[in-house]
Amino acid sequence: MTNRHMDFFVREMADFGPRKREFLEIGRRAGLFPSAVARQGPDGTEAEISVWCSNDYLGMGQNPFVLEAIKDAVDAFGAGSGGSRNIGGTNHYHVLLEKELAALHGKEAALIFPSGYTANDGALSVLAGRAPDTVVFSDQLNHASIIDGLRHSGAEKRIFRHNDVAHLEELLATADPDRPKLVVAESVYSMSGDIAPLAQIAEVSHRYHATTFLDEVHAVGMYGPQGAGIAAREGLADRFTVFMGTLAKGFGTAGGYIAGPAALVDAVRSWSRSFIFTTSLPPATAAGALAAVRHLRSSEVERERLAANARLMHRLLTERRIPFISDQSHIIAVFVGEDQLCRQASALLLRRHGIYVQAINAPSVRTGEEILRVAPSATHTAGDVEKFVEALDGIWQELGIPTGPTAG
Ligand code: PMP
């Protein structure tokens, strides 16, 4: 008798196929790329690879102020926090960072988590699950961490069609007026790069007395005054109850957070399992994130560079009729629409041009909607963007990938 449990996984991984192994291998190599440009060849040789799918959108992961802050904090406090937030693991930097994030969003309080995933999971399981009878309204394309948090809450959930405020309103209108309500959306959508109609979402949610929870993971640092996000850019910061963000993308480090009214933040602090039962962020990471948030509150340079690169890429792709889903943000989902072609395009970009951009296939997107998720960074130059689009165009022609207008 063999170990049937072990046998299952051995068999499953053997059947996983070269496709998945190739994917894992690209991921492993990608881990060697420190930033937008790295010196590491695909076969281990020295070669320049330019990275076009990093979420370190503003280059803060390499920013000297951030690195300095991390080094100083390592010297002062060591490598780890030593515990969970409630048992020995709260450091000076955690507290300072929470104050800074609350101020950034103009909210009473903020709470940091080890990641954005755990922030959504932990916060939503409490905010949706704790108030009895809550009904949640969630955008169809909300991130896995939102979906998991809502699942963990056990609350009743109604899904509205992506960015469809009329559908949201229809669902709100048919819910019992006496039940507590929570509306959950993202500002910049992670795979399509389009932006939610925030003014209308806020308005309709307000009309039906719903709490609003907005994931600004792909917006904080990059948009709005002081990098406070899209809602702030549109003058709507006080129309959303809770903001959720990450420290791992625009802020270049790691960790996630929520910011909102003290009562809600304290409830999450008191009951969120992914806050309570895990080791807190290393103090040095919090110190680095704090330096990044402070820097981006006062500097426009990185935001302007990112915006200019995104605009240039939108224009050049449009000129060459390479379709992409949305020109509303720096997340540029170049549409391929076929699994095999998408992987081939990604592989050729790397092999021929030293360009790394990950193919996004099912289940991250629906079958038939495969994309190259391109994210220019503030550290790319205009020349880099031109070269990138040139290379992409060549591969589009070589592989015969359909061209056409952009969805807009
Ligand atoms: N929300 C969204 C919309 C995301 O795209 C992600 C991660 N890509 C997260 C939350 C989780 O953030 P983190 O990577 O910090 O865990």
Residues whose N, C-alpha, C, O or C-beta is under 5 A from the ligand:
A	BS01	PMP	S115 G116 Y117 H143 S145 S190 D215 V217 T246 A248 G255 G256
